[in-house]
Amino acid sequence: MAEGLYIGQVARESGLGIHAIRFYEREGLLLEPARSESGYRLFDHDTVDDLKFIGKAQDLGFTLSEIRELLVLRRTTRGCSHVRDLLDRKLDAVRNKIAELAKLEVELSSALKKCNRDLRRAHDRVEKACPVLAELGRANGNQET
């Protein structure tokens, strides 16, 4: 019998589901496993380590493409400068996303204040439509009234 871990064992040790493991295999994040005589996948313990690495990298916000690149770097003897460059690019992307979210926060806060103000003014009358929704419609080129 061939040596190795069946996919169920890898799932238990890594904390991931079988479907996730197969997905990562299809996406090229895992090395091609050996096969038993009956065709079952036989993984090694490095695969469990790779799966844990994938999970940690995803927690840090890395995309599958970036994780694939990190795994290649991890499996080769390339220096830390490649990893540093990837981390630098990721940090720039995170900072840009934070700036976008800060702008979105200002816009949403402004819309909420306007909505609260309009609701206080319209307390005793029936509104045809929410002014914020009407404004959003105008922002998209629609002229709702």
Contacts in CASP RR format, 6 or more apart in sequence:
PFRMAT RR
TARGET T0000
AUTHOR 0000-0000-0000
METHOD contacts of the structure
MODEL  1
MAEGLYIGQVARESGLGIHAIRFYEREGLLLEPARSESGYRLFDHDTVDD
LKFIGKAQDLGFTLSEIRELLVLRRTTRGCSHVRDLLDRKLDAVRNKIAE
LAKLEVELSSALKKCNRDLRRAHDRVEKACPVLAELGRANGNQET
1 36 0 8 1.000
1 37 0 8 1.000
2 34 0 8 1.000
2 35 0 8 1.000
2 36 0 8 1.000
2 37 0 8 1.000
2 42 0 8 1.000
3 42 0 8 1.000
4 34 0 8 1.000
4 42 0 8 1.000
4 43 0 8 1.000
4 44 0 8 1.000
5 13 0 8 1.000
5 42 0 8 1.000
5 43 0 8 1.000
5 44 0 8 1.000
5 45 0 8 1.000
5 47 0 8 1.000
5 48 0 8 1.000
6 40 0 8 1.000
6 41 0 8 1.000
6 42 0 8 1.000
6 43 0 8 1.000
7 18 0 8 1.000
7 21 0 8 1.000
7 22 0 8 1.000
7 40 0 8 1.000
7 41 0 8 1.000
7 43 0 8 1.000
8 18 0 8 1.000
9 43 0 8 1.000
10 16 0 8 1.000
10 21 0 8 1.000
10 43 0 8 1.000
10 47 0 8 1.000
10 48 0 8 1.000
10 51 0 8 1.000
11 17 0 8 1.000
11 18 0 8 1.000
11 21 0 8 1.000
13 48 0 8 1.000
14 21 0 8 1.000
14 48 0 8 1.000
14 51 0 8 1.000
14 52 0 8 1.000
15 51 0 8 1.000
16 51 0 8 1.000
21 30 0 8 1.000
21 51 0 8 1.000
24 30 0 8 1.000
24 51 0 8 1.000
24 54 0 8 1.000
25 32 0 8 1.000
25 33 0 8 1.000
25 41 0 8 1.000
27 64 0 8 1.000
27 68 0 8 1.000
28 68 0 8 1.000
29 50 0 8 1.000
29 54 0 8 1.000
29 64 0 8 1.000
29 67 0 8 1.000
29 68 0 8 1.000
29 71 0 8 1.000
30 43 0 8 1.000
30 47 0 8 1.000
30 50 0 8 1.000
30 51 0 8 1.000
31 46 0 8 1.000
31 47 0 8 1.000
31 50 0 8 1.000
33 41 0 8 1.000
33 42 0 8 1.000
33 43 0 8 1.000
33 44 0 8 1.000
33 47 0 8 1.000
34 41 0 8 1.000
34 42 0 8 1.000
34 44 0 8 1.000
35 41 0 8 1.000
35 42 0 8 1.000
36 42 0 8 1.000
50 71 0 8 1.000
53 70 0 8 1.000
53 71 0 8 1.000
53 74 0 8 1.000
54 67 0 8 1.000
54 71 0 8 1.000
57 66 0 8 1.000
57 67 0 8 1.000
57 70 0 8 1.000
58 67 0 8 1.000
60 90 0 8 1.000
61 90 0 8 1.000
61 94 0 8 1.000
62 70 0 8 1.000
62 90 0 8 1.000
66 86 0 8 1.000
66 90 0 8 1.000
69 86 0 8 1.000
70 83 0 8 1.000
70 86 0 8 1.000
73 79 0 8 1.000
73 82 0 8 1.000
73 83 0 8 1.000
73 86 0 8 1.000
111 132 0 8 1.000
111 135 0 8 1.000
114 131 0 8 1.000
114 132 0 8 1.000
114 135 0 8 1.000
115 130 0 8 1.000
115 131 0 8 1.000
115 132 0 8 1.000
118 127 0 8 1.000
118 130 0 8 1.000
118 131 0 8 1.000
118 132 0 8 1.000
128 145 0 8 1.000
129 144 0 8 1.000
133 144 0 8 1.000
134 144 0 8 1.000
134 145 0 8 1.000
137 144 0 8 1.000
138 144 0 8 1.000
END
